Amino acid sequence: MAPLRKLTSEGSSTGSISGSSDHIDVEDLPLDHDRPTKRRRTSSESVQPHSVDTDLKKVKHVKTAEATISRIKPKQAAETLPAKVEKASITEEDASVPESILASTAVDETATFSTLSVDPWLVASLSTMAIKTPTMVQKSSIPPILAGRDCIAGSRTGSGKTVAFAVPILQTWARDPSGIYAVVLTPTRELALQLLEQFQAIGSSQGIKCVLITGGADMRAQALDLARRPHIVIATPGRLADHIETSGADTIAGLKRAKYVVLDEADRLLAAGKGSMLPAVQTCLSALPPPSARQTLLFTATLTPEVSALQDLPRPASNPPIFTVNLNASALTLPPTLKQTYQLVNTLHREKYLHILLLTPLNLPKQTIIFANRTSTANLLERLLRLLGHRVTALHSALPQPERTANLSRFRAGAARILVSTDLASRGLDIPAVQLVVNYDLPRNPDDYIHRCGRTARAGRGGLVVNLVGQRDVDVVKAIEERVGREMEAFEEEGVSIEGRVVRDAVGVVGEKKREAMLGIEEGRDVKGNRVRKKG
């Protein structure tokens, strides 16, 4: 089958690990960044071919590291050291990552958690979670963090970054249990919940106490939880900032004792522009120990200039050198075990193609995430697929937090086979059972496409992506293919004619159920058909 670009008439770098004498001080990040490019969320039907190239150039615009550094106010110090760079070469390929993202480092390729100086109780705990061999980012990050160094780590999605910072934090905590020992900031409630579960799972044998501080939950209950001095605080910046601004001195005093501060998905936390979390992040950092009195760990799948620039800030000579792990994180890549395909569709019948694709013999048993660009589209698809007999749930910003949490738990547990989501679930969420990702709408930003695809084919497992491509999507596909360096293949399954099944099995029933789903939305009913009572 010819690649998609031929169906129309119109036409790796190596990572690095380095050290410098600087100490991370994200408190000095300014708020006067250049005005960011706005990215519009549109359905695939609204994509105009003549404007795609211009829009992609806008959303792919990245400021240079030099410009970013010039806007970072260096923290004054009596004595500073010049930057140091530690380099060594490797010749063996790590079994857990492709050759294209191997870093130049002195890391032992045969290292185990034990040889990384991880305590036996942690090795045993990881083993019970089927984590027996450290990934490259874990091999690279755990030793310097245990040695007391600040760390900036960039590694592709699904590479085990959470374990890379959770293990050293739990190891040092277990030797000196105290009040609030670590504060972990992450951009979304779903990521915060996932981090909570992983910390609890790894540290359960030692009685670790973790607390979740996110929006959508009762502020008073959270304040009481903070007052009880949990060991690990996992929070979204906005809600923790609310507590800092409204709570008493006792809460602030507890936060001031933290030994570790972690910024997970640091590129999003430090990004400027509309909806920026920087003000809230700075409020949080103002209530935490100064950089000289804590270890600061930044982990991200995208090592942006804003994040990288932090290593160049001058710091006191007494501080341990910062350690930077860059496993080709400056250039997002697709997992090597991922197969990306496309299915040509008639835009007016997109839902019918989706329904048939989900029912093919090979796709039917697969745990699946369907991505839509708009909340309204995700809402309609969940209702439609439910009426068509699929075990489906949804995750998007229009849902209240308790429902979002419950839906994600259902999907993780396998009670729902299909999760319909916006880009809310495109980054960070680790659900190993996901084998299929369907882009009902193609994202306008190719980097968002890479993040969506990263929900499958994680940690060396296989995965399939099917992109529904209409006539107006072809230019977007070309931009994505250019960005990822790989062409999409036509979706094929032996003995299955998608077009034939659409005509035979979907045209009538899907159209009828779609009208029923739209009527339910108009009448204010929930996904189960119950009328929702309006508050007030």
C-alpha positions as a Python dict, from the first residue, in 0.01 Angstrom:
ca = {
    (1, 'M'): (0, 0, 0),
    (2, 'A'): (141, 341, -95),
    (3, 'P'): (219, 583, 186),
    (4, 'L'): (-43, 848, 248),
    (5, 'R'): (156, 1130, 86),
    (6, 'K'): (138, 939, -244),
    (7, 'L'): (-241, 913, -229),
    (8, 'T'): (-280, 1288, -288),
    (9, 'S'): (-211, 1493, -594),
    (10, 'E'): (-33, 1762, -387),
    (11, 'G'): (264, 1722, -290),
    (12, 'S'): (1855, 1141, 1558),
    (13, 'S'): (2071, 1288, 1770),
    (14, 'T'): (2267, 1147, 2063),
    (15, 'G'): (2178, 1260, 2414),
    (16, 'S'): (2418, 1364, 2683),
    (17, 'I'): (2474, 1350, 3053),
    (18, 'S'): (2670, 1631, 3205),
    (19, 'G'): (2744, 1802, 3534),
    (20, 'S'): (2801, 2163, 3625),
    (21, 'S'): (2869, 2345, 3947),
    (22, 'D'): (2535, 2523, 3938),
    (23, 'H'): (2248, 2460, 4174),
    (24, 'I'): (1891, 2476, 4046),
    (25, 'D'): (1698, 2785, 4149),
    (26, 'V'): (1366, 2788, 3969),
    (27, 'E'): (1247, 3065, 4197),
    (28, 'D'): (1444, 3307, 3979),
    (29, 'L'): (1244, 3232, 3666),
    (30, 'P'): (1078, 3551, 3538),
    (31, 'L'): (722, 3598, 3433),
    (32, 'D'): (795, 3837, 3145),
    (33, 'H'): (854, 3579, 2874),
    (34, 'D'): (771, 3662, 2517),
    (35, 'R'): (407, 3624, 2436),
    (36, 'P'): (355, 3256, 2347),
    (37, 'T'): (201, 3126, 2034),
    (38, 'K'): (-167, 3044, 2072),
    (39, 'R'): (-279, 2699, 1972),
    (40, 'R'): (-641, 2658, 1872),
    (41, 'R'): (-819, 2334, 1936),
    (42, 'T'): (-1025, 2245, 1635),
    (43, 'S'): (-1193, 1937, 1509),
    (44, 'S'): (-1053, 1769, 1203),
    (45, 'E'): (-1344, 1903, 1000),
    (46, 'S'): (-1226, 2261, 1055),
    (47, 'V'): (-869, 2206, 937),
    (48, 'Q'): (-810, 2409, 622),
    (49, 'P'): (-526, 2277, 401),
    (50, 'H'): (-408, 2622, 296),
    (51, 'S'): (-352, 2728, 661),
    (52, 'V'): (-198, 2412, 804),
    (53, 'D'): (164, 2492, 721),
    (54, 'T'): (139, 2840, 872),
    (55, 'D'): (-29, 2713, 1189),
    (56, 'L'): (230, 2439, 1235),
    (57, 'K'): (511, 2690, 1207),
    (58, 'K'): (347, 2892, 1481),
    (59, 'V'): (289, 2609, 1726),
    (60, 'K'): (636, 2462, 1665),
    (61, 'H'): (807, 2794, 1744),
    (62, 'V'): (1061, 2754, 2027),
    (63, 'K'): (1264, 3025, 2191),
    (64, 'T'): (1641, 2977, 2195),
    (65, 'A'): (1822, 2886, 2514),
    (66, 'E'): (2028, 3206, 2491),
    (67, 'A'): (1718, 3423, 2494),
    (68, 'T'): (1578, 3234, 2789),
    (69, 'I'): (1898, 3255, 2989),
    (70, 'S'): (1912, 3630, 2938),
    (71, 'R'): (1576, 3664, 3113),
    (72, 'I'): (1669, 3451, 3414),
    (73, 'K'): (1784, 3658, 3708),
    (74, 'P'): (2092, 3488, 3859),
    (75, 'K'): (2084, 3443, 4231),
    (76, 'Q'): (2362, 3636, 4398),
    (77, 'A'): (2624, 3433, 4578),
    (78, 'A'): (2947, 3520, 4747),
    (79, 'E'): (3139, 3257, 4557),
    (80, 'T'): (3057, 3061, 4245),
    (81, 'L'): (3229, 2791, 4048),
    (82, 'P'): (3260, 2779, 3670),
    (83, 'A'): (3049, 2521, 3490),
    (84, 'K'): (3193, 2173, 3466),
    (85, 'V'): (3106, 1912, 3209),
    (86, 'E'): (3150, 1542, 3267),
    (87, 'K'): (3162, 1329, 2955),
    (88, 'A'): (3235, 968, 2882),
    (89, 'S'): (3143, 742, 2596),
    (90, 'I'): (2955, 413, 2580),
    (91, 'T'): (2969, 143, 2322),
    (92, 'E'): (2701, -101, 2435),
    (93, 'E'): (2330, -55, 2370),
    (94, 'D'): (2097, -50, 2666),
    (95, 'A'): (1837, -324, 2624),
    (96, 'S'): (1554, -102, 2749),
    (97, 'V'): (1598, 190, 2510),
    (98, 'P'): (1668, 223, 2139),
    (99, 'E'): (2013, 321, 2017),
    (100, 'S'): (1885, 659, 1903),
    (101, 'I'): (1835, 782, 2259),
    (102, 'L'): (2140, 636, 2430),
    (103, 'A'): (2337, 898, 2618),
    (104, 'S'): (2709, 954, 2640),
    (105, 'T'): (2773, 855, 2999),
    (106, 'A'): (2983, 646, 3230),
    (107, 'V'): (2677, 449, 3341),
    (108, 'D'): (2734, 74, 3364),
    (109, 'E'): (2510, -86, 3103),
    (110, 'T'): (2480, -404, 3314),
    (111, 'A'): (2383, -216, 3630),
    (112, 'T'): (2107, -353, 3852),
    (113, 'F'): (1917, -172, 4124),
    (114, 'S'): (2147, -337, 4378),
    (115, 'T'): (2463, -216, 4207),
    (116, 'L'): (2310, 133, 4196),
    (117, 'S'): (2324, 122, 4579),
    (118, 'V'): (1948, 89, 4615),
    (119, 'D'): (1857, -60, 4954),
    (120, 'P'): (1737, -424, 4958),
    (121, 'W'): (1387, -337, 5080),
    (122, 'L'): (1339, -110, 4779),
    (123, 'V'): (1478, -370, 4539),
    (124, 'A'): (1227, -620, 4680),
    (125, 'S'): (943, -369, 4658),
    (126, 'L'): (1022, -290, 4295),
    (127, 'S'): (1043, -660, 4217),
    (128, 'T'): (689, -715, 4345),
    (129, 'M'): (581, -448, 4096),
    (130, 'A'): (760, -638, 3815),
    (131, 'I'): (1030, -368, 3797),
    (132, 'K'): (1349, -572, 3802),
    (133, 'T'): (1587, -405, 3558),
    (134, 'P'): (1657, -31, 3574),
    (135, 'T'): (1605, 174, 3259),
    (136, 'M'): (1866, 415, 3128),
    (137, 'V'): (1716, 720, 3301),
    (138, 'Q'): (1707, 525, 3630),
    (139, 'K'): (2067, 409, 3591),
    (140, 'S'): (2175, 763, 3515),
    (141, 'S'): (1974, 951, 3779),
    (142, 'I'): (1955, 737, 4093),
    (143, 'P'): (2328, 745, 4191),
    (144, 'P'): (2375, 1124, 4167),
    (145, 'I'): (2046, 1189, 4349),
    (146, 'L'): (2154, 953, 4626),
    (147, 'A'): (2483, 1145, 4634),
    (148, 'G'): (2293, 1465, 4714),
    (149, 'R'): (2305, 1636, 4377),
    (150, 'D'): (2033, 1838, 4210),
    (151, 'C'): (1918, 1679, 3886),
    (152, 'I'): (1762, 1781, 3555),
    (153, 'A'): (1653, 1468, 3368),
    (154, 'G'): (1500, 1452, 3024),
    (155, 'S'): (1389, 1118, 2885),
    (156, 'R'): (1117, 1000, 2652),
    (157, 'T'): (773, 908, 2778),
    (158, 'G'): (742, 560, 2927),
    (159, 'S'): (1110, 539, 3025),
    (160, 'G'): (1059, 512, 3402),
    (161, 'K'): (1120, 867, 3523),
    (162, 'T'): (894, 834, 3830),
    (163, 'V'): (1096, 545, 3970),
    (164, 'A'): (1413, 741, 3896),
    (165, 'F'): (1324, 1007, 4155),
    (166, 'A'): (1092, 810, 4386),
    (167, 'V'): (1352, 546, 4474),
    (168, 'P'): (1626, 781, 4605),
    (169, 'I'): (1369, 994, 4789),
    (170, 'L'): (1220, 691, 4964),
    (171, 'Q'): (1563, 546, 5042),
    (172, 'T'): (1690, 858, 5217),
    (173, 'W'): (1352, 911, 5389),
    (174, 'A'): (1352, 558, 5531),
    (175, 'R'): (1687, 624, 5699),
    (176, 'D'): (1558, 943, 5863),
    (177, 'P'): (1176, 952, 5868),
    (178, 'S'): (1044, 1296, 5946),
    (179, 'G'): (754, 1526, 5870),
    (180, 'I'): (708, 1663, 5519),
    (181, 'Y'): (1013, 1512, 5350),
    (182, 'A'): (940, 1575, 4982),
    (183, 'V'): (707, 1796, 4780),
    (184, 'V'): (628, 1681, 4426),
    (185, 'L'): (462, 1925, 4186),
    (186, 'T'): (294, 1801, 3869),
    (187, 'P'): (65, 1978, 3621),
    (188, 'T'): (-256, 1770, 3632),
    (189, 'R'): (-472, 1595, 3888),
    (190, 'E'): (-450, 1265, 3701),
    (191, 'L'): (-70, 1270, 3703),
    (192, 'A'): (-73, 1361, 4073),
    (193, 'L'): (-297, 1063, 4150),
    (194, 'Q'): (-69, 834, 3951),
    (195, 'L'): (236, 960, 4140),
    (196, 'L'): (57, 906, 4471),
    (197, 'E'): (-22, 547, 4381),
    (198, 'Q'): (337, 477, 4275),
    (199, 'F'): (491, 629, 4588),
    (200, 'Q'): (249, 432, 4804),
    (201, 'A'): (316, 108, 4619),
    (202, 'I'): (694, 140, 4640),
    (203, 'G'): (704, 258, 5002),
    (204, 'S'): (416, 58, 5150),
    (205, 'S'): (639, -179, 5346),
    (206, 'Q'): (792, 114, 5536),
    (207, 'G'): (464, 287, 5625),
    (208, 'I'): (504, 584, 5395),
    (209, 'K'): (237, 851, 5439),
    (210, 'C'): (147, 1046, 5125),
    (211, 'V'): (-111, 1316, 5069),
    (212, 'L'): (-272, 1439, 4748),
    (213, 'I'): (-329, 1815, 4718),
    (214, 'T'): (-520, 1886, 4397),
    (215, 'G'): (-822, 2083, 4285),
    (216, 'G'): (-1169, 1935, 4297),
    (217, 'A'): (-1133, 1815, 4657),
    (218, 'D'): (-1234, 1973, 4989),
    (219, 'M'): (-985, 2238, 5104),
    (220, 'R'): (-1052, 2180, 5474),
    (221, 'A'): (-984, 1809, 5452),
    (222, 'Q'): (-663, 1878, 5263),
    (223, 'A'): (-554, 2135, 5521),
    (224, 'L'): (-600, 1875, 5794),
    (225, 'D'): (-398, 1626, 5591),
    (226, 'L'): (-113, 1877, 5560),
    (227, 'A'): (-130, 1950, 5932),
    (228, 'R'): (-71, 1581, 6006),
    (229, 'R'): (278, 1610, 5854),
    (230, 'P'): (268, 1350, 5576),
    (231, 'H'): (601, 1230, 5445),
    (232, 'I'): (531, 1302, 5078),
    (233, 'V'): (313, 1586, 4946),
    (234, 'I'): (205, 1541, 4584),
    (235, 'A'): (30, 1845, 4448),
    (236, 'T'): (-76, 2052, 4152),
    (237, 'P'): (76, 2401, 4182),
    (238, 'G'): (-252, 2592, 4183),
    (239, 'R'): (-409, 2406, 4475),
    (240, 'L'): (-90, 2399, 4685),
    (241, 'A'): (-52, 2773, 4624),
    (242, 'D'): (-409, 2821, 4750),
    (243, 'H'): (-318, 2642, 5075),
    (244, 'I'): (1, 2845, 5114),
    (245, 'E'): (-191, 3170, 5075),
    (246, 'T'): (-477, 3075, 5309),
    (247, 'S'): (-324, 2840, 5567),
    (248, 'G'): (-158, 2935, 5892),
    (249, 'A'): (207, 2953, 5983),
    (250, 'D'): (204, 2592, 6102),
    (251, 'T'): (142, 2461, 5750),
    (252, 'I'): (418, 2683, 5609),
    (253, 'A'): (655, 2567, 5881),
    (254, 'G'): (591, 2205, 5782),
    (255, 'L'): (665, 2274, 5416),
    (256, 'K'): (984, 2458, 5510),
    (257, 'R'): (1130, 2129, 5639),
    (258, 'A'): (1111, 1950, 5302),
    (259, 'K'): (1437, 1790, 5190),
    (260, 'Y'): (1335, 1734, 4828),
    (261, 'V'): (1140, 1936, 4573),
    (262, 'V'): (1042, 1759, 4251),
    (263, 'L'): (902, 1921, 3939),
    (264, 'D'): (750, 1642, 3732),
    (265, 'E'): (671, 1733, 3370),
    (266, 'A'): (889, 2037, 3436),
    (267, 'D'): (851, 2176, 3084),
    (268, 'R'): (478, 2226, 3141),
    (269, 'L'): (521, 2365, 3491),
    (270, 'L'): (772, 2625, 3372),
    (271, 'A'): (607, 2718, 3042),
    (272, 'A'): (498, 3077, 2994),
    (273, 'G'): (186, 3202, 2821),
    (274, 'K'): (-187, 3176, 2863),
    (275, 'G'): (-272, 2940, 3147),
    (276, 'S'): (88, 2937, 3268),
    (277, 'M'): (151, 2764, 3600),
    (278, 'L'): (463, 2972, 3670),
    (279, 'P'): (299, 3212, 3919),
    (280, 'A'): (160, 2921, 4121),
    (281, 'V'): (491, 2734, 4102),
    (282, 'Q'): (673, 3040, 4234),
    (283, 'T'): (423, 3072, 4520),
    (284, 'C'): (485, 2709, 4611),
    (285, 'L'): (863, 2752, 4600),
    (286, 'S'): (842, 3060, 4822),
    (287, 'A'): (704, 2841, 5103),
    (288, 'L'): (968, 2570, 5059),
    (289, 'P'): (1330, 2568, 5176),
    (290, 'P'): (1575, 2778, 4971),
    (291, 'P'): (1767, 2596, 4696),
    (292, 'S'): (2077, 2570, 4914),
    (293, 'A'): (1880, 2377, 5179),
    (294, 'R'): (1705, 2123, 4956),
    (295, 'Q'): (1758, 1892, 4663),
    (296, 'T'): (1571, 1999, 4351),
    (297, 'L'): (1483, 1739, 4089),
    (298, 'L'): (1337, 1832, 3749),
    (299, 'F'): (1206, 1553, 3527),
    (300, 'T'): (1055, 1595, 3183),
    (301, 'A'): (998, 1422, 2852),
    (302, 'T'): (1088, 1745, 2672),
    (303, 'L'): (1405, 1923, 2782),
    (304, 'T'): (1303, 2273, 2673),
    (305, 'P'): (1540, 2572, 2672),
    (306, 'E'): (1357, 2710, 2975),
    (307, 'V'): (1437, 2395, 3171),
    (308, 'S'): (1791, 2353, 3037),
    (309, 'A'): (1878, 2714, 3118),
    (310, 'L'): (1843, 2650, 3490),
    (311, 'Q'): (2172, 2461, 3497),
    (312, 'D'): (2358, 2778, 3390),
    (313, 'L'): (2259, 2988, 3690),
    (314, 'P'): (2560, 3068, 3915),
    (315, 'R'): (2540, 2899, 4255),
    (316, 'P'): (2750, 2891, 4573),
    (317, 'A'): (3067, 2684, 4550),
    (318, 'S'): (2962, 2478, 4852),
    (319, 'N'): (2669, 2320, 4669),
    (320, 'P'): (2716, 1982, 4496),
    (321, 'P'): (2728, 2005, 4117),
    (322, 'I'): (2405, 1971, 3927),
    (323, 'F'): (2360, 1657, 3720),
    (324, 'T'): (2190, 1673, 3381),
    (325, 'V'): (2052, 1367, 3206),
    (326, 'N'): (1945, 1425, 2846),
    (327, 'L'): (1842, 1107, 2669),
    (328, 'N'): (1759, 1281, 2343),
    (329, 'A'): (1479, 1459, 2523),
    (330, 'S'): (1528, 1774, 2315),
    (331, 'A'): (1378, 1585, 2023),
    (332, 'L'): (1065, 1389, 2103),
    (333, 'T'): (1060, 1052, 1932),
    (334, 'L'): (809, 775, 1883),
    (335, 'P'): (874, 448, 2065),
    (336, 'P'): (1055, 209, 1830),
    (337, 'T'): (801, -66, 1903),
    (338, 'L'): (510, 152, 1789),
    (339, 'K'): (332, 91, 1459),
    (340, 'Q'): (156, 403, 1327),
    (341, 'T'): (-114, 365, 1065),
    (342, 'Y'): (-386, 568, 898),
    (343, 'Q'): (-741, 491, 788),
    (344, 'L'): (-888, 714, 516),
    (345, 'V'): (-1238, 819, 612),
    (346, 'N'): (-1525, 1021, 478),
    (347, 'T'): (-1552, 1311, 722),
    (348, 'L'): (-1930, 1279, 741),
    (349, 'H'): (-1898, 914, 845),
    (350, 'R'): (-1600, 935, 1085),
    (351, 'E'): (-1793, 780, 1377),
    (352, 'K'): (-1890, 483, 1163),
    (353, 'Y'): (-1528, 408, 1077),
    (354, 'L'): (-1435, 437, 1445),
    (355, 'H'): (-1707, 191, 1547),
    (356, 'I'): (-1594, -67, 1290),
    (357, 'L'): (-1223, -26, 1373),
    (358, 'L'): (-1295, -98, 1739),
    (359, 'L'): (-1473, -421, 1644),
    (360, 'T'): (-1213, -587, 1419),
    (361, 'P'): (-1095, -926, 1549),
    (362, 'L'): (-747, -795, 1638),
    (363, 'N'): (-864, -466, 1791),
    (364, 'L'): (-1165, -597, 1984),
    (365, 'P'): (-969, -725, 2287),
    (366, 'K'): (-730, -429, 2307),
    (367, 'Q'): (-732, -168, 2581),
    (368, 'T'): (-782, 152, 2379),
    (369, 'I'): (-753, 530, 2417),
    (370, 'I'): (-938, 749, 2167),
    (371, 'F'): (-820, 1109, 2142),
    (372, 'A'): (-1044, 1397, 2036),
    (373, 'N'): (-947, 1762, 2007),
    (374, 'R'): (-1257, 1902, 2174),
    (375, 'T'): (-1433, 1827, 2501),
    (376, 'S'): (-1768, 1833, 2321),
    (377, 'T'): (-1645, 1570, 2075),
    (378, 'A'): (-1518, 1346, 2356),
    (379, 'N'): (-1852, 1380, 2536),
    (380, 'L'): (-2048, 1284, 2224),
    (381, 'L'): (-1820, 990, 2142),
    (382, 'E'): (-1849, 843, 2491),
    (383, 'R'): (-2229, 855, 2472),
    (384, 'L'): (-2236, 717, 2117),
    (385, 'L'): (-1998, 429, 2185),
    (386, 'R'): (-2186, 340, 2502),
    (387, 'L'): (-2512, 322, 2304),
    (388, 'L'): (-2335, 100, 2049),
    (389, 'G'): (-2245, -150, 2321),
    (390, 'H'): (-1881, -65, 2386),
    (391, 'R'): (-1742, -66, 2741),
    (392, 'V'): (-1633, 297, 2744),
    (393, 'T'): (-1555, 582, 2980),
    (394, 'A'): (-1419, 935, 2936),
    (395, 'L'): (-1159, 1178, 3068),
    (396, 'H'): (-1185, 1548, 2992),
    (397, 'S'): (-1198, 1884, 3167),
    (398, 'A'): (-1579, 1914, 3163),
    (399, 'L'): (-1611, 1625, 3408),
    (400, 'P'): (-1604, 1693, 3784),
    (401, 'Q'): (-1290, 1567, 3955),
    (402, 'P'): (-1450, 1273, 4141),
    (403, 'E'): (-1592, 1146, 3812),
    (404, 'R'): (-1259, 1190, 3633),
    (405, 'T'): (-1084, 992, 3906),
    (406, 'A'): (-1347, 717, 3903),
    (407, 'N'): (-1340, 691, 3524),
    (408, 'L'): (-963, 662, 3513),
    (409, 'S'): (-974, 395, 3782),
    (410, 'R'): (-1233, 198, 3582),
    (411, 'F'): (-1012, 211, 3277),
    (412, 'R'): (-699, 110, 3468),
    (413, 'A'): (-884, -184, 3621),
    (414, 'G'): (-1017, -297, 3283),
    (415, 'A'): (-1382, -239, 3374),
    (416, 'A'): (-1388, -10, 3072),
    (417, 'R'): (-1200, -119, 2760),
    (418, 'I'): (-1209, 221, 2592),
    (419, 'L'): (-1113, 563, 2725),
    (420, 'V'): (-1226, 865, 2523),
    (421, 'S'): (-1011, 1162, 2611),
    (422, 'T'): (-886, 1503, 2514),
    (423, 'D'): (-515, 1582, 2548),
    (424, 'L'): (-571, 1572, 2925),
    (425, 'A'): (-450, 1210, 2908),
    (426, 'S'): (-183, 1258, 2643),
    (427, 'R'): (113, 1306, 2877),
    (428, 'G'): (257, 1119, 3169),
    (429, 'L'): (-22, 870, 3236),
    (430, 'D'): (120, 520, 3252),
    (431, 'I'): (-136, 248, 3179),
    (432, 'P'): (68, -53, 3065),
    (433, 'A'): (-232, -244, 2926),
    (434, 'V'): (-300, 15, 2652),
    (435, 'Q'): (-230, -150, 2316),
    (436, 'L'): (-421, 78, 2080),
    (437, 'V'): (-441, 456, 2040),
    (438, 'V'): (-693, 603, 1795),
    (439, 'N'): (-665, 965, 1691),
    (440, 'Y'): (-1027, 1043, 1608),
    (441, 'D'): (-906, 1400, 1551),
    (442, 'L'): (-545, 1461, 1452),
    (443, 'P'): (-372, 1718, 1675),
    (444, 'R'): (-253, 2033, 1505),
    (445, 'N'): (79, 2025, 1691),
    (446, 'P'): (301, 1727, 1590),
    (447, 'D'): (453, 1720, 1940),
    (448, 'D'): (106, 1656, 2082),
    (449, 'Y'): (80, 1365, 1839),
    (450, 'I'): (400, 1214, 1980),
    (451, 'H'): (272, 1250, 2335),
    (452, 'R'): (-58, 1083, 2244),
    (453, 'C'): (122, 794, 2076),
    (454, 'G'): (334, 756, 2389),
    (455, 'R'): (34, 617, 2580),
    (456, 'T'): (105, 282, 2412),
    (457, 'A'): (423, 91, 2326),
    (458, 'R'): (567, 184, 2667),
    (459, 'A'): (877, 31, 2825),
    (460, 'G'): (957, -182, 2522),
    (461, 'R'): (606, -320, 2470),
    (462, 'G'): (437, -313, 2132),
    (463, 'G'): (155, -80, 2037),
    (464, 'L'): (-60, 39, 1748),
    (465, 'V'): (-181, 386, 1652),
    (466, 'V'): (-464, 433, 1402),
    (467, 'N'): (-519, 784, 1269),
    (468, 'L'): (-854, 866, 1111),
    (469, 'V'): (-762, 1082, 813),
    (470, 'G'): (-1011, 1285, 614),
    (471, 'Q'): (-948, 1483, 298),
    (472, 'R'): (-864, 1799, 493),
    (473, 'D'): (-617, 1619, 723),
    (474, 'V'): (-356, 1527, 463),
    (475, 'D'): (-135, 1834, 518),
    (476, 'V'): (-144, 1775, 893),
    (477, 'V'): (-33, 1416, 834),
    (478, 'K'): (258, 1535, 621),
    (479, 'A'): (368, 1772, 898),
    (480, 'I'): (350, 1490, 1152),
    (481, 'E'): (546, 1252, 929),
    (482, 'E'): (814, 1514, 878),
    (483, 'R'): (833, 1574, 1253),
    (484, 'V'): (861, 1209, 1357),
    (485, 'G'): (1074, 1102, 1060),
    (486, 'R'): (853, 805, 978),
    (487, 'E'): (570, 758, 730),
    (488, 'M'): (236, 616, 834),
    (489, 'E'): (122, 289, 686),
    (490, 'A'): (-231, 217, 568),
    (491, 'F'): (-425, 26, 832),
    (492, 'E'): (-472, -333, 726),
    (493, 'E'): (-605, -643, 897),
    (494, 'E'): (-619, -973, 719),
    (495, 'G'): (-968, -1066, 612),
    (496, 'V'): (-1114, -729, 709),
    (497, 'S'): (-1251, -467, 470),
    (498, 'I'): (-1317, -157, 678),
    (499, 'E'): (-1507, 21, 401),
    (500, 'G'): (-1722, -283, 332),
    (501, 'R'): (-1810, -328, 697),
    (502, 'V'): (-1893, 41, 732),
    (503, 'V'): (-2145, 19, 450),
    (504, 'R'): (-2287, -314, 565),
    (505, 'D'): (-2285, -285, 945),
    (506, 'A'): (-2256, 79, 1050),
    (507, 'V'): (-2437, 327, 828),
    (508, 'G'): (-2783, 276, 973),
    (509, 'V'): (-2718, 187, 1335),
    (510, 'V'): (-2444, 443, 1404),
    (511, 'G'): (-2648, 725, 1254),
    (512, 'E'): (-2946, 631, 1471),
    (513, 'K'): (-2740, 605, 1791),
    (514, 'K'): (-2567, 935, 1717),
    (515, 'R'): (-2902, 1112, 1701),
    (516, 'E'): (-2996, 950, 2032),
    (517, 'A'): (-2668, 1060, 2191),
    (518, 'M'): (-2713, 1418, 2071),
    (519, 'L'): (-3068, 1423, 2204),
    (520, 'G'): (-2941, 1313, 2545),
    (521, 'I'): (-2697, 1605, 2550),
    (522, 'E'): (-2968, 1852, 2450),
    (523, 'E'): (-3201, 1723, 2724),
    (524, 'G'): (-2930, 1750, 2988),
    (525, 'R'): (-2902, 1377, 3057),
    (526, 'D'): (-2586, 1206, 3178),
    (527, 'V'): (-2409, 929, 2986),
    (528, 'K'): (-2635, 670, 3145),
    (529, 'G'): (-2948, 851, 3027),
    (530, 'N'): (-3047, 993, 3365),
    (531, 'R'): (-3170, 1350, 3376),
    (532, 'V'): (-2921, 1570, 3560),
    (533, 'R'): (-3065, 1806, 3817),
    (534, 'K'): (-2925, 2158, 3797),
    (535, 'K'): (-2791, 2305, 4120),
    (536, 'G'): (-2915, 2635, 4246),
}
